[in-house]
Amino acid sequence: MALTITTLDRLNQYINGVMERADHHGQNVNEVILTLAGGVLWRATQDVEVRTYNNETANILWLVVGNNRYALAFNHQTGNIELRERTQTGNVLATFNNGTTASQVKQVFAQL
């Protein structure tokens, strides 16, 4: 199930949850998350949605840019965050981790 993020407070809660989970299970992405959050805020043209699991938010976020929908999802096997077309199982457009620079994130999001 998805939860629509419509307020800054809810977005803050979601990012805090992602950061807490990353500090425990995704230390390869715990820094780039903040840059990705900025990219989402910059480019999203509609409210974003996040996955929920057992009434808690989870590590998948959907954003729409123009007429195109994208998913940002943590890949547990690789330890990276992937930008995918339309859904969490769509084609991988980009992969992010703490080695990804802010400039690289900007370049990817500018092309959406």
N, C-alpha and C positions, 0 to 999 in steps of 0.2 A: 504494500500500500504506500501511497505517496502523500506527503504533507506539503502544502503550498506555503512558501515563505513570503509573507506579506508585510512584515514589520521588521524594523531594525533589531528590536529585542529578540525576535524569533531567530533572525539570522545570527545574532551574537550567540545565542544558546547553541545553535547548530555548529558554528565554528568552534566554540569552546569544547563541545563534545568530540568533534573530529580531532582537535589538538590533543585532548586527553587520551583518546584511543591511539593516536599516532605516537605519543610519547611512550606508550606501553608496547604497541605491536607494530608500529610503522616508522621506526626511527630513521629509515631511509627517506622519508617524505615529510618529517615533522617541521621542516623549515620552509619548503616550497609551498606548503598549504596556504600560507599567508599571501604569497604572490598570486597563487591561483584564485584565491578569494577576491583579490583586487581585479583580476582579469574578468571574473564572473560579473562583478559589479559594473565594470566598464562596458561590457559588451551585451549583457542580457537585455532583451527588449520586452520581456514579460516577467512576471513573478517566477522565481525558480521553485523547483520542487525537490524534495529530498525523500529518500526511501526511509520507511519506518519498519522496525522489527520489534515485536513484543512491546509495542507502544513507546519505543525509543527510536530516535533518529539513527540512521545507519550511514555507511560510507559511500553512498551513491547520490549524486546531485544531477538534476536535469536542468538545462537552460535552453532558452530559445533565443536565437539571434536572427532577426528578420523572420523568414519562413522556415528556418532550419532548426531542428532540435538536436541537442548534443547531451551526452552523459559524461560526467567525470566520476570515475569509479576506481577504488583501490583494488589492485590485483594482488591477492594474498600470495600467489605463487612467485611473482617476480619482486614484490615489495615496492612496486611503482604505482603511480596514479596514471590512469589512461584516459585520454579524451577520445570518446567513441561517437560514431554517427548514430543518431536517434536513440539508441537503447544501450544498456550495459553490455549487450552482446553484439553490438554493431561493429563495423570496421574500426580498427584503431587508427586514429588520425595523428596522435602525438602521445608520447610517454614522458612523464615528469618524475623527478626525484630531487634530492637536495643538491645534486650536481648540475641541475638545470638552472641557468641564470635568469634573472628577471628580464633581461633583454630577449632571451629565447622564448619565455612565456609570452611576452608582449608580441613578438613576431607571430606566434601561433594564433593568439587571440585576435590580432589585427586581420588575419586572413579569414576569420569566421564570417 
